[in-house]
Amino acid sequence: MASDARALATRLADLSDAALARTLAARGVSPQAGWHDFFDAAEGLLEQTSIDRALARLDRDSLISLAEGVRVQGRAAAALALLDADGAPYAAVTERVQAAEAANPDAFRALPTPAQPTPAELRAAAAAAERAFTTAGSLADVLLACLHTPLARTGAGPVSAVDRRRLMDAGAIELADDLEELLASAAAAGLATAQEREWTVTEAGERWLEAPTPARWAIIAEGFRAALPAGIRTPENGFLAPASWPGRYPLDLEWPARAERLHHIGSRWGLFGDPRGEFPWTAALRAGERADAATMAPYLPAEIDRVYLQADLTAIAPGPLAPALDLRLRSIALRESRAQASTYRFTAASVGAGMTEGETAESIRGFLAELSLTGIPQPLEYLIESTAARHGLVRVRADESTGRTRVESADAGLLDAIAVDQALRPLGLVPDAGGLSSRVTREAVYWTLADARYPVVALDAKGAAESINRRAVTAPGVAPATPEETYARLIATLRGGHGTQGEEGWLERELEQAVRARAEIVVVVRMPDGSERSFTLEAAGLGGGRLRGRDRAADIERTLPVSSIVSVAGA
């Protein structure tokens, strides 16, 4: 066991920081592990409980290879630091494999290869495409809500009950449990990311929102495949037939539930759903090809690019509106219903919100003129004009000379109302040269006033109106921490410990442990004439390059130079 620990310590030390971090992450090592050097790390990774956890992460094929004692060709066991330089399992690993096989022999037997799926029926394919279309719409609603207000996460990770209820009330999801699967799909495709205590949308997520449904599906499908565990992937970049998934990680007690959840997510996106057959787009994806949205497109509802604008300030879309058009229409109108035919309602607040996001009366009229099959009704024209006339009565700008933010308006009564509005007290607004000023930033003052329904506009340094986007988008340079970043401190500690080359590092470690335990050890020392002599000592101290210990046979205390010690063993 000692030689295995020594060999593993050397192998770990020879890894690059990135490879070492990946190994630690794969083994589930805590970044706060109390290891001081690579010998500590090797002994920790060769502990029984640590090996058992690693075996649970291995697929059935790797377990069978380990049990048969053959040189393991797969990368799974090697990535988990279970194999030596020759590809053979360490002795401690072999012992735990034998124990696991005795307790669960079925886990180490190959399963029959399931029959290859046959082409699915047209009716099942149409139903799968309809599910994918509906799911894409639900995810779009979730991401759109997340753009404006990030979804809060609880300490355990799921989205808060408040935000779940908010999305259910808005019609984005039917059941509270749907949300986690939608966010898992978004994260796998790089559309959203969980940062600390909230979910935010990435720039890729913003682009996805404007893409047509077939392109949306293709992005999600490829992200789903890329996120599948290695044990159900194939060398061709595809994945195994779902029928074989439940038995792929036989020592992982949580795997059956996880496999079922993955299958359910795939079914939501139209990848699975026919127990007797396989859809053409799934077959291509499973074979390792790019997601083929063209084969699904004929089954999807046709998207439209026109609506009927009504005199009652509503817009009726007689079919599913193209995503980019739907996205812009919803920036100036409230969607009241979502189905094959959707209804949108214009209000002063919704049009004002669009103007707050950068729309103008001219841009809104131009958009609606192109979108409408019936022109722009007079009531809607009046609503746009009246909202535009009122919008911008309150102006917010940064005062570079004082470093404060100024709030100005030609309407003195409106300024008085702002000054006494209790909802605005956190801004600390004070009278200042015919207006109000605050120490808070311009953006924060602007959005606080906008949320309080004041007709506010932001001005740039030249006094021109400027659009401020509040969308909670992940900054381009911000990404989840990599394993190398997560384990940077631990890796630095390990590299700052004892060396692993030759016997020197190992001997020093053995001597330190013996002194710490006041253990009785047998020390072989090379004498000045080249001969070797053994001493049995009770290790007492180590320092200045010398080992001090009590020789009970001679009943004296000896001091031996560490540089002359050839080997150390327990007495």
C-alpha positions as a Python dict, from the first residue, in 0.01 Angstrom:
ca = {
    (1, 'M'): (0, 0, 0),
    (2, 'A'): (285, 236, 81),
    (3, 'S'): (439, 184, -262),
    (4, 'D'): (101, 254, -425),
    (5, 'A'): (61, 576, -228),
    (6, 'R'): (412, 678, -326),
    (7, 'A'): (346, 601, -694),
    (8, 'L'): (16, 788, -690),
    (9, 'A'): (173, 1087, -518),
    (10, 'T'): (435, 1101, -792),
    (11, 'R'): (171, 1076, -1065),
    (12, 'L'): (-37, 1351, -910),
    (13, 'A'): (265, 1579, -880),
    (14, 'D'): (351, 1523, -1247),
    (15, 'L'): (7, 1640, -1363),
    (16, 'S'): (-44, 1994, -1484),
    (17, 'D'): (-252, 2219, -1262),
    (18, 'A'): (-549, 2189, -1499),
    (19, 'A'): (-529, 1807, -1514),
    (20, 'L'): (-482, 1781, -1138),
    (21, 'A'): (-784, 2007, -1080),
    (22, 'R'): (-996, 1791, -1310),
    (23, 'T'): (-892, 1481, -1119),
    (24, 'L'): (-977, 1637, -783),
    (25, 'A'): (-1314, 1752, -919),
    (26, 'A'): (-1388, 1408, -1065),
    (27, 'R'): (-1318, 1248, -727),
    (28, 'G'): (-1537, 1502, -548),
    (29, 'V'): (-1253, 1631, -328),
    (30, 'S'): (-1341, 1930, -114),
    (31, 'P'): (-1141, 2243, -203),
    (32, 'Q'): (-1093, 2283, 172),
    (33, 'A'): (-935, 1937, 216),
    (34, 'G'): (-673, 1941, 489),
    (35, 'W'): (-396, 1794, 276),
    (36, 'H'): (-45, 1935, 308),
    (37, 'D'): (137, 1754, 26),
    (38, 'F'): (90, 1500, -252),
    (39, 'F'): (146, 1214, -11),
    (40, 'D'): (-156, 1330, 189),
    (41, 'A'): (-353, 1352, -134),
    (42, 'A'): (-250, 1004, -246),
    (43, 'E'): (-338, 847, 89),
    (44, 'G'): (-670, 1031, 91),
    (45, 'L'): (-759, 911, -258),
    (46, 'L'): (-667, 553, -167),
    (47, 'E'): (-890, 544, 141),
    (48, 'Q'): (-1175, 294, 124),
    (49, 'T'): (-1458, 546, 133),
    (50, 'S'): (-1292, 762, -132),
    (51, 'I'): (-1241, 465, -364),
    (52, 'D'): (-1599, 348, -311),
    (53, 'R'): (-1729, 691, -413),
    (54, 'A'): (-1508, 679, -722),
    (55, 'L'): (-1631, 332, -820),
    (56, 'A'): (-1988, 462, -809),
    (57, 'R'): (-1888, 711, -1080),
    (58, 'L'): (-1766, 438, -1315),
    (59, 'D'): (-1982, 292, -1590),
    (60, 'R'): (-2045, -81, -1615),
    (61, 'D'): (-1774, -144, -1879),
    (62, 'S'): (-1502, 13, -1665),
    (63, 'L'): (-1615, -183, -1359),
    (64, 'I'): (-1597, -510, -1551),
    (65, 'S'): (-1245, -428, -1672),
    (66, 'L'): (-1132, -348, -1319),
    (67, 'A'): (-1281, -670, -1185),
    (68, 'E'): (-1112, -878, -1456),
    (69, 'G'): (-777, -721, -1374),
    (70, 'V'): (-708, -624, -1734),
    (71, 'R'): (-535, -306, -1838),
    (72, 'V'): (-818, -55, -1851),
    (73, 'Q'): (-828, 122, -2184),
    (74, 'G'): (-1107, 366, -2104),
    (75, 'R'): (-1042, 713, -1971),
    (76, 'A'): (-1297, 701, -1691),
    (77, 'A'): (-1090, 508, -1436),
    (78, 'A'): (-772, 692, -1530),
    (79, 'A'): (-941, 1028, -1485),
    (80, 'L'): (-1040, 920, -1135),
    (81, 'A'): (-677, 834, -1043),
    (82, 'L'): (-760, 467, -988),
    (83, 'L'): (-487, 330, -1218),
    (84, 'D'): (-110, 327, -1206),
    (85, 'A'): (124, 431, -1487),
    (86, 'D'): (76, 93, -1659),
    (87, 'G'): (-303, 118, -1654),
    (88, 'A'): (-346, -139, -1375),
    (89, 'P'): (-557, -63, -1067),
    (90, 'Y'): (-379, 12, -742),
    (91, 'A'): (-393, -264, -480),
    (92, 'A'): (-638, -67, -264),
    (93, 'V'): (-863, -21, -567),
    (94, 'T'): (-853, -392, -645),
    (95, 'E'): (-956, -471, -287),
    (96, 'R'): (-1258, -238, -303),
    (97, 'V'): (-1356, -371, -646),
    (98, 'Q'): (-1352, -724, -508),
    (99, 'A'): (-1562, -615, -211),
    (100, 'A'): (-1810, -438, -439),
    (101, 'E'): (-1833, -740, -668),
    (102, 'A'): (-1902, -969, -375),
    (103, 'A'): (-2179, -739, -252),
    (104, 'N'): (-2330, -668, -594),
    (105, 'P'): (-2217, -923, -854),
    (106, 'D'): (-2474, -808, -1111),
    (107, 'A'): (-2297, -473, -1135),
    (108, 'F'): (-1994, -649, -1285),
    (109, 'R'): (-2177, -844, -1554),
    (110, 'A'): (-2236, -723, -1907),
    (111, 'L'): (-2597, -663, -2000),
    (112, 'P'): (-2751, -783, -2326),
    (113, 'T'): (-2727, -525, -2602),
    (114, 'P'): (-3073, -374, -2650),
    (115, 'A'): (-3229, -393, -2993),
    (116, 'Q'): (-3180, -89, -3212),
    (117, 'P'): (-3492, 131, -3230),
    (118, 'T'): (-3707, 124, -3543),
    (119, 'P'): (-3844, 440, -3710),
    (120, 'A'): (-4128, 595, -3512),
    (121, 'E'): (-4480, 632, -3646),
    (122, 'L'): (-4580, 964, -3803),
    (123, 'R'): (-4839, 1031, -3533),
    (124, 'A'): (-4579, 987, -3258),
    (125, 'A'): (-4335, 1212, -3446),
    (126, 'A'): (-4598, 1485, -3478),
    (127, 'A'): (-4676, 1462, -3106),
    (128, 'A'): (-4305, 1485, -3020),
    (129, 'A'): (-4261, 1794, -3237),
    (130, 'E'): (-4563, 1953, -3072),
    (131, 'R'): (-4406, 1889, -2728),
    (132, 'A'): (-4080, 2044, -2843),
    (133, 'F'): (-4264, 2350, -2973),
    (134, 'T'): (-4454, 2395, -2647),
    (135, 'T'): (-4141, 2345, -2437),
    (136, 'A'): (-3947, 2599, -2644),
    (137, 'G'): (-4224, 2852, -2579),
    (138, 'S'): (-4216, 2781, -2206),
    (139, 'L'): (-3839, 2819, -2188),
    (140, 'A'): (-3860, 3144, -2383),
    (141, 'D'): (-4108, 3278, -2126),
    (142, 'V'): (-3879, 3174, -1842),
    (143, 'L'): (-3571, 3333, -2000),
    (144, 'L'): (-3761, 3650, -2082),
    (145, 'A'): (-3874, 3679, -1720),
    (146, 'C'): (-3520, 3607, -1605),
    (147, 'L'): (-3381, 3879, -1833),
    (148, 'H'): (-3563, 4149, -1642),
    (149, 'T'): (-3551, 3997, -1295),
    (150, 'P'): (-3301, 3716, -1216),
    (151, 'L'): (-3456, 3406, -1063),
    (152, 'A'): (-3357, 3370, -698),
    (153, 'R'): (-3217, 3036, -582),
    (154, 'T'): (-3253, 2888, -238),
    (155, 'G'): (-2955, 2768, -40),
    (156, 'A'): (-3012, 2414, -170),
    (157, 'G'): (-3014, 2527, -532),
    (158, 'P'): (-3377, 2520, -658),
    (159, 'V'): (-3554, 2839, -763),
    (160, 'S'): (-3737, 3011, -478),
    (161, 'A'): (-4106, 2941, -426),
    (162, 'V'): (-4185, 3309, -487),
    (163, 'D'): (-4032, 3304, -835),
    (164, 'R'): (-4192, 2968, -916),
    (165, 'R'): (-4531, 3113, -830),
    (166, 'R'): (-4456, 3426, -1034),
    (167, 'L'): (-4381, 3218, -1342),
    (168, 'M'): (-4685, 2997, -1291),
    (169, 'D'): (-4913, 3302, -1258),
    (170, 'A'): (-4763, 3443, -1577),
    (171, 'G'): (-4837, 3118, -1762),
    (172, 'A'): (-4471, 3043, -1832),
    (173, 'I'): (-4492, 2701, -1663),
    (174, 'E'): (-4781, 2474, -1573),
    (175, 'L'): (-4624, 2295, -1277),
    (176, 'A'): (-4364, 2419, -1032),
    (177, 'D'): (-4144, 2114, -1099),
    (178, 'D'): (-4123, 2200, -1470),
    (179, 'L'): (-3897, 2495, -1398),
    (180, 'E'): (-3587, 2300, -1288),
    (181, 'E'): (-3594, 2084, -1603),
    (182, 'L'): (-3627, 2390, -1825),
    (183, 'L'): (-3336, 2561, -1650),
    (184, 'A'): (-3128, 2242, -1674),
    (185, 'S'): (-3186, 2244, -2051),
    (186, 'A'): (-3094, 2612, -2070),
    (187, 'A'): (-2776, 2562, -1866),
    (188, 'A'): (-2667, 2264, -2079),
    (189, 'A'): (-2703, 2477, -2393),
    (190, 'G'): (-2527, 2778, -2239),
    (191, 'L'): (-2841, 2994, -2239),
    (192, 'A'): (-2852, 3057, -1864),
    (193, 'T'): (-2614, 3019, -1576),
    (194, 'A'): (-2656, 2978, -1201),
    (195, 'Q'): (-2436, 3237, -1032),
    (196, 'E'): (-2423, 3224, -654),
    (197, 'R'): (-2786, 3274, -546),
    (198, 'E'): (-2959, 3350, -878),
    (199, 'W'): (-3013, 3240, -1236),
    (200, 'T'): (-2918, 3488, -1508),
    (201, 'V'): (-2944, 3477, -1888),
    (202, 'T'): (-2631, 3469, -2103),
    (203, 'E'): (-2573, 3657, -2426),
    (204, 'A'): (-2627, 3327, -2608),
    (205, 'G'): (-2964, 3308, -2432),
    (206, 'E'): (-3060, 3649, -2568),
    (207, 'R'): (-2972, 3538, -2921),
    (208, 'W'): (-3167, 3215, -2871),
    (209, 'L'): (-3481, 3412, -2782),
    (210, 'E'): (-3479, 3579, -3123),
    (211, 'A'): (-3412, 3258, -3320),
    (212, 'P'): (-3688, 3065, -3502),
    (213, 'T'): (-3820, 2754, -3331),
    (214, 'P'): (-3623, 2498, -3539),
    (215, 'A'): (-3297, 2678, -3458),
    (216, 'R'): (-3398, 2701, -3092),
    (217, 'W'): (-3457, 2327, -3083),
    (218, 'A'): (-3123, 2246, -3250),
    (219, 'I'): (-2929, 2450, -2992),
    (220, 'I'): (-3108, 2279, -2704),
    (221, 'A'): (-3068, 1931, -2855),
    (222, 'E'): (-2693, 1965, -2902),
    (223, 'G'): (-2655, 2107, -2553),
    (224, 'F'): (-2856, 1816, -2412),
    (225, 'R'): (-2629, 1563, -2584),
    (226, 'A'): (-2309, 1738, -2477),
    (227, 'A'): (-2420, 1735, -2112),
    (228, 'L'): (-2495, 1362, -2099),
    (229, 'P'): (-2265, 1159, -1869),
    (230, 'A'): (-1968, 992, -2036),
    (231, 'G'): (-2105, 646, -1956),
    (232, 'I'): (-2393, 686, -2201),
    (233, 'R'): (-2194, 867, -2471),
    (234, 'T'): (-2033, 693, -2768),
    (235, 'P'): (-1689, 747, -2929),
    (236, 'E'): (-1869, 892, -3234),
    (237, 'N'): (-1997, 1184, -3023),
    (238, 'G'): (-2341, 1029, -3005),
    (239, 'F'): (-2517, 849, -2720),
    (240, 'L'): (-2654, 506, -2639),
    (241, 'A'): (-3016, 411, -2689),
    (242, 'P'): (-3216, 525, -2383),
    (243, 'A'): (-3324, 167, -2310),
    (244, 'S'): (-2968, 94, -2189),
    (245, 'W'): (-2933, 403, -1969),
    (246, 'P'): (-3067, 269, -1637),
    (247, 'G'): (-2797, 0, -1609),
    (248, 'R'): (-2495, 207, -1705),
    (249, 'Y'): (-2386, 311, -1354),
    (250, 'P'): (-2476, 7, -1143),
    (251, 'L'): (-2298, 119, -823),
    (252, 'D'): (-2451, 466, -819),
    (253, 'L'): (-2770, 447, -614),
    (254, 'E'): (-2887, 783, -747),
    (255, 'W'): (-2830, 701, -1113),
    (256, 'P'): (-3168, 535, -1194),
    (257, 'A'): (-3356, 849, -1086),
    (258, 'R'): (-3110, 1070, -1275),
    (259, 'A'): (-3141, 858, -1589),
    (260, 'E'): (-3519, 884, -1569),
    (261, 'R'): (-3497, 1262, -1532),
    (262, 'L'): (-3264, 1290, -1834),
    (263, 'H'): (-3506, 1081, -2037),
    (264, 'H'): (-3795, 1301, -1927),
    (265, 'I'): (-3608, 1617, -2029),
    (266, 'G'): (-3532, 1461, -2366),
    (267, 'S'): (-3898, 1373, -2407),
    (268, 'R'): (-3996, 1734, -2338),
    (269, 'W'): (-3780, 1840, -2631),
    (270, 'G'): (-3921, 1577, -2866),
    (271, 'L'): (-3618, 1348, -2861),
    (272, 'F'): (-3794, 1053, -2702),
    (273, 'G'): (-4151, 951, -2646),
    (274, 'D'): (-4228, 652, -2867),
    (275, 'P'): (-4138, 333, -2677),
    (276, 'R'): (-4144, 132, -3001),
    (277, 'G'): (-3955, 365, -3234),
    (278, 'E'): (-3711, 649, -3282),
    (279, 'F'): (-3765, 986, -3448),
    (280, 'P'): (-3541, 1074, -3745),
    (281, 'W'): (-3397, 1380, -3570),
    (282, 'T'): (-3312, 1167, -3265),
    (283, 'A'): (-3144, 900, -3477),
    (284, 'A'): (-2914, 1161, -3632),
    (285, 'L'): (-2829, 1313, -3295),
    (286, 'R'): (-2766, 969, -3140),
    (287, 'A'): (-2532, 881, -3426),
    (288, 'G'): (-2315, 1181, -3347),
    (289, 'E'): (-2436, 1407, -3627),
    (290, 'R'): (-2540, 1769, -3583),
    (291, 'A'): (-2894, 1831, -3465),
    (292, 'D'): (-3112, 1810, -3777),
    (293, 'A'): (-3394, 2057, -3725),
    (294, 'A'): (-3497, 2022, -4090),
    (295, 'T'): (-3645, 1678, -4024),
    (296, 'M'): (-3857, 1815, -3739),
    (297, 'A'): (-3962, 2139, -3910),
    (298, 'P'): (-4246, 1983, -4119),
    (299, 'Y'): (-4413, 1866, -3798),
    (300, 'L'): (-4395, 2205, -3622),
    (301, 'P'): (-4682, 2456, -3632),
    (302, 'A'): (-4624, 2718, -3900),
    (303, 'E'): (-4507, 3050, -3755),
    (304, 'I'): (-4667, 3372, -3880),
    (305, 'D'): (-4538, 3727, -3920),
    (306, 'R'): (-4863, 3928, -3913),
    (307, 'V'): (-5127, 4016, -3653),
    (308, 'Y'): (-5464, 4188, -3641),
    (309, 'L'): (-5460, 4518, -3446),
    (310, 'Q'): (-5802, 4586, -3289),
    (311, 'A'): (-5969, 4912, -3187),
    (312, 'D'): (-5997, 4779, -2830),
    (313, 'L'): (-5616, 4809, -2800),
    (314, 'T'): (-5550, 4440, -2854),
    (315, 'A'): (-5347, 4247, -3110),
    (316, 'I'): (-5462, 3904, -3226),
    (317, 'A'): (-5204, 3662, -3367),
    (318, 'P'): (-5399, 3392, -3559),
    (319, 'G'): (-5111, 3151, -3513),
    (320, 'P'): (-4778, 3123, -3333),
    (321, 'L'): (-4593, 3447, -3397),
    (322, 'A'): (-4231, 3425, -3509),
    (323, 'P'): (-4014, 3445, -3193),
    (324, 'A'): (-3832, 3766, -3285),
    (325, 'L'): (-4161, 3943, -3357),
    (326, 'D'): (-4324, 3802, -3044),
    (327, 'L'): (-4029, 3923, -2838),
    (328, 'R'): (-4055, 4280, -2964),
    (329, 'L'): (-4435, 4292, -2947),
    (330, 'R'): (-4421, 4183, -2585),
    (331, 'S'): (-4184, 4471, -2508),
    (332, 'I'): (-4472, 4714, -2575),
    (333, 'A'): (-4782, 4502, -2503),
    (334, 'L'): (-4896, 4251, -2243),
    (335, 'R'): (-4964, 3899, -2364),
    (336, 'E'): (-5302, 3796, -2227),
    (337, 'S'): (-5320, 3444, -2367),
    (338, 'R'): (-5079, 3198, -2523),
    (339, 'A'): (-5201, 2928, -2758),
    (340, 'Q'): (-5205, 2866, -3129),
    (341, 'A'): (-5379, 3206, -3139),
    (342, 'S'): (-5241, 3460, -2890),
    (343, 'T'): (-5379, 3790, -2763),
    (344, 'Y'): (-5171, 4094, -2669),
    (345, 'R'): (-5303, 4412, -2500),
    (346, 'F'): (-5156, 4762, -2526),
    (347, 'T'): (-5170, 4985, -2218),
    (348, 'A'): (-5009, 5314, -2125),
    (349, 'A'): (-4785, 5123, -1885),
    (350, 'S'): (-4679, 4863, -2143),
    (351, 'V'): (-4605, 5122, -2412),
    (352, 'G'): (-4422, 5333, -2154),
    (353, 'A'): (-4217, 5031, -2053),
    (354, 'G'): (-4116, 4985, -2415),
    (355, 'M'): (-4009, 5348, -2434),
    (356, 'T'): (-3814, 5304, -2115),
    (357, 'E'): (-3628, 5020, -2289),
    (358, 'G'): (-3545, 5247, -2584),
    (359, 'E'): (-3852, 5246, -2811),
    (360, 'T'): (-3988, 5575, -2949),
    (361, 'A'): (-4328, 5670, -3090),
    (362, 'E'): (-4179, 5651, -3440),
    (363, 'S'): (-4017, 5310, -3388),
    (364, 'I'): (-4335, 5165, -3238),
    (365, 'R'): (-4550, 5294, -3524),
    (366, 'G'): (-4305, 5162, -3781),
    (367, 'F'): (-4297, 4818, -3622),
    (368, 'L'): (-4674, 4790, -3590),
    (369, 'A'): (-4731, 4915, -3945),
    (370, 'E'): (-4520, 4627, -4079),
    (371, 'L'): (-4674, 4375, -3840),
    (372, 'S'): (-5043, 4463, -3877),
    (373, 'L'): (-5281, 4320, -4135),
    (374, 'T'): (-5534, 4592, -4051),
    (375, 'G'): (-5325, 4907, -4009),
    (376, 'I'): (-5296, 5094, -3679),
    (377, 'P'): (-5638, 5176, -3523),
    (378, 'Q'): (-5697, 5537, -3410),
    (379, 'P'): (-5723, 5448, -3037),
    (380, 'L'): (-5382, 5283, -3052),
    (381, 'E'): (-5233, 5582, -3237),
    (382, 'Y'): (-5363, 5809, -2961),
    (383, 'L'): (-5225, 5581, -2688),
    (384, 'I'): (-4879, 5586, -2848),
    (385, 'E'): (-4880, 5966, -2889),
    (386, 'S'): (-5010, 6043, -2542),
    (387, 'T'): (-4764, 5805, -2381),
    (388, 'A'): (-4476, 5955, -2580),
    (389, 'A'): (-4581, 6307, -2483),
    (390, 'R'): (-4576, 6220, -2116),
    (391, 'H'): (-4268, 5997, -2133),
    (392, 'G'): (-3954, 6186, -2047),
    (393, 'L'): (-4117, 6447, -1820),
    (394, 'V'): (-3864, 6335, -1561),
    (395, 'R'): (-3500, 6348, -1667),
    (396, 'V'): (-3212, 6177, -1489),
    (397, 'R'): (-2849, 6261, -1557),
    (398, 'A'): (-2510, 6234, -1391),
    (399, 'D'): (-2358, 6560, -1269),
    (400, 'E'): (-1985, 6519, -1328),
    (401, 'S'): (-1896, 6832, -1132),
    (402, 'T'): (-2049, 6703, -807),
    (403, 'G'): (-2046, 6329, -863),
    (404, 'R'): (-2417, 6318, -783),
    (405, 'T'): (-2721, 6220, -990),
    (406, 'R'): (-2968, 6495, -1080),
    (407, 'V'): (-3343, 6450, -1125),
    (408, 'E'): (-3509, 6731, -1322),
    (409, 'S'): (-3853, 6809, -1463),
    (410, 'A'): (-4043, 7101, -1612),
    (411, 'D'): (-4340, 6992, -1400),
    (412, 'A'): (-4275, 7130, -1050),
    (413, 'G'): (-4570, 6938, -910),
    (414, 'L'): (-4422, 6612, -1038),
    (415, 'L'): (-4089, 6691, -872),
    (416, 'D'): (-4271, 6762, -545),
    (417, 'A'): (-4445, 6427, -570),
    (418, 'I'): (-4113, 6251, -625),
    (419, 'A'): (-3956, 6431, -330),
    (420, 'V'): (-4220, 6302, -86),
    (421, 'D'): (-4273, 5956, -239),
    (422, 'Q'): (-4197, 5708, 41),
    (423, 'A'): (-4106, 5438, -212),
    (424, 'L'): (-3814, 5656, -324),
    (425, 'R'): (-3668, 5720, 21),
    (426, 'P'): (-3372, 5481, -36),
    (427, 'L'): (-3249, 5721, -307),
    (428, 'G'): (-3194, 5997, -51),
    (429, 'L'): (-3322, 6268, -288),
    (430, 'V'): (-3266, 6627, -169),
    (431, 'P'): (-3361, 6963, -328),
    (432, 'D'): (-3079, 7094, -543),
    (433, 'A'): (-3082, 7398, -777),
    (434, 'G'): (-3442, 7367, -893),
    (435, 'G'): (-3434, 6988, -909),
    (436, 'L'): (-3341, 6693, -690),
    (437, 'S'): (-3011, 6514, -647),
    (438, 'S'): (-2892, 6183, -504),
    (439, 'R'): (-2566, 6013, -420),
    (440, 'V'): (-2699, 5696, -586),
    (441, 'T'): (-2586, 5614, -941),
    (442, 'R'): (-2779, 5737, -1241),
    (443, 'E'): (-2884, 5384, -1343),
    (444, 'A'): (-3018, 5300, -997),
    (445, 'V'): (-3212, 5629, -974),
    (446, 'Y'): (-3349, 5578, -1325),
    (447, 'W'): (-3481, 5226, -1263),
    (448, 'T'): (-3622, 5311, -921),
    (449, 'L'): (-3824, 5592, -1078),
    (450, 'A'): (-3927, 5371, -1370),
    (451, 'D'): (-4044, 5096, -1134),
    (452, 'A'): (-4247, 5358, -946),
    (453, 'R'): (-4422, 5443, -1279),
    (454, 'Y'): (-4272, 5788, -1328),
    (455, 'P'): (-4227, 5896, -1694),
    (456, 'V'): (-3848, 5901, -1669),
    (457, 'V'): (-3576, 5924, -1932),
    (458, 'A'): (-3199, 5901, -1888),
    (459, 'L'): (-2971, 6163, -2041),
    (460, 'D'): (-2612, 6109, -2147),
    (461, 'A'): (-2322, 6351, -2087),
    (462, 'K'): (-2436, 6567, -2381),
    (463, 'G'): (-2796, 6587, -2262),
    (464, 'A'): (-2936, 6349, -2525),
    (465, 'A'): (-3187, 6079, -2433),
    (466, 'E'): (-3014, 5745, -2380),
    (467, 'S'): (-3158, 5393, -2355),
    (468, 'I'): (-3055, 5198, -2045),
    (469, 'N'): (-3101, 4823, -2058),
    (470, 'R'): (-3173, 4663, -1724),
    (471, 'R'): (-3161, 4310, -1854),
    (472, 'A'): (-2975, 4081, -1621),
    (473, 'V'): (-2737, 3938, -1878),
    (474, 'T'): (-2421, 3760, -1779),
    (475, 'A'): (-2120, 3979, -1848),
    (476, 'P'): (-1912, 3848, -2143),
    (477, 'G'): (-1612, 3775, -1921),
    (478, 'V'): (-1806, 3615, -1636),
    (479, 'A'): (-1826, 3236, -1634),
    (480, 'P'): (-1867, 2968, -1369),
    (481, 'A'): (-1544, 2891, -1185),
    (482, 'T'): (-1328, 2630, -1357),
    (483, 'P'): (-1188, 2333, -1159),
    (484, 'E'): (-845, 2498, -1178),
    (485, 'E'): (-984, 2812, -1014),
    (486, 'T'): (-1181, 2614, -757),
    (487, 'Y'): (-879, 2409, -646),
    (488, 'A'): (-611, 2677, -693),
    (489, 'R'): (-542, 2716, -320),
    (490, 'L'): (-532, 2341, -251),
    (491, 'I'): (-304, 2276, -549),
    (492, 'A'): (-67, 2551, -434),
    (493, 'T'): (-54, 2386, -91),
    (494, 'L'): (18, 2045, -242),
    (495, 'R'): (295, 2178, -464),
    (496, 'G'): (446, 2361, -169),
    (497, 'G'): (471, 2036, 30),
    (498, 'H'): (737, 1769, 8),
    (499, 'G'): (886, 1668, -323),
    (500, 'T'): (801, 1332, -473),
    (501, 'Q'): (1112, 1258, -675),
    (502, 'G'): (1322, 963, -557),
    (503, 'E'): (1317, 852, -196),
    (504, 'E'): (1385, 1188, -31),
    (505, 'G'): (1031, 1319, -23),
    (506, 'W'): (887, 990, 93),
    (507, 'L'): (1149, 937, 363),
    (508, 'E'): (1095, 1284, 505),
    (509, 'R'): (724, 1222, 521),
    (510, 'E'): (765, 883, 688),
    (511, 'L'): (997, 1033, 948),
    (512, 'E'): (758, 1321, 1022),
    (513, 'Q'): (469, 1081, 1073),
    (514, 'A'): (677, 858, 1298),
    (515, 'V'): (783, 1151, 1515),
    (516, 'R'): (426, 1278, 1535),
    (517, 'A'): (305, 935, 1651),
    (518, 'R'): (615, 865, 1868),
    (519, 'A'): (627, 539, 1672),
    (520, 'E'): (891, 271, 1691),
    (521, 'I'): (1062, 237, 1354),
    (522, 'V'): (1348, 50, 1188),
    (523, 'V'): (1589, 293, 1022),
    (524, 'V'): (1851, 170, 776),
    (525, 'V'): (2151, 404, 768),
    (526, 'R'): (2441, 410, 520),
    (527, 'M'): (2765, 428, 717),
    (528, 'P'): (3074, 630, 609),
    (529, 'D'): (3242, 313, 481),
    (530, 'G'): (2945, 238, 250),
    (531, 'S'): (2797, -39, 462),
    (532, 'E'): (2440, -26, 591),
    (533, 'R'): (2326, -68, 951),
    (534, 'S'): (1977, -93, 1102),
    (535, 'F'): (1861, 85, 1415),
    (536, 'T'): (1532, 35, 1596),
    (537, 'L'): (1430, 369, 1742),
    (538, 'E'): (1135, 537, 1907),
    (539, 'A'): (1119, 851, 1692),
    (540, 'A'): (1134, 1159, 1911),
    (541, 'G'): (1227, 1458, 1697),
    (542, 'L'): (1317, 1581, 1351),
    (543, 'G'): (1497, 1905, 1272),
    (544, 'G'): (1813, 2051, 1129),
    (545, 'G'): (1842, 1759, 890),
    (546, 'R'): (1868, 1507, 1176),
    (547, 'L'): (1642, 1240, 1327),
    (548, 'R'): (1649, 1197, 1703),
    (549, 'G'): (1519, 882, 1868),
    (550, 'R'): (1556, 644, 2162),
    (551, 'D'): (1742, 319, 2087),
    (552, 'R'): (1582, 90, 2345),
    (553, 'A'): (1815, -202, 2272),
    (554, 'A'): (2120, 5, 2365),
    (555, 'D'): (1921, 228, 2602),
    (556, 'I'): (2066, 542, 2450),
    (557, 'E'): (1936, 835, 2243),
    (558, 'R'): (2070, 844, 1890),
    (559, 'T'): (2084, 1132, 1644),
    (560, 'L'): (2105, 1026, 1277),
    (561, 'P'): (2161, 1249, 971),
    (562, 'V'): (1856, 1228, 745),
    (563, 'S'): (2083, 1238, 438),
    (564, 'S'): (2232, 904, 545),
    (565, 'I'): (1899, 726, 600),
    (566, 'V'): (1831, 470, 326),
    (567, 'S'): (1485, 347, 431),
    (568, 'V'): (1228, 357, 708),
    (569, 'A'): (982, 87, 811),
    (570, 'G'): (761, 9, 1104),
    (571, 'A'): (924, -194, 1374),
}
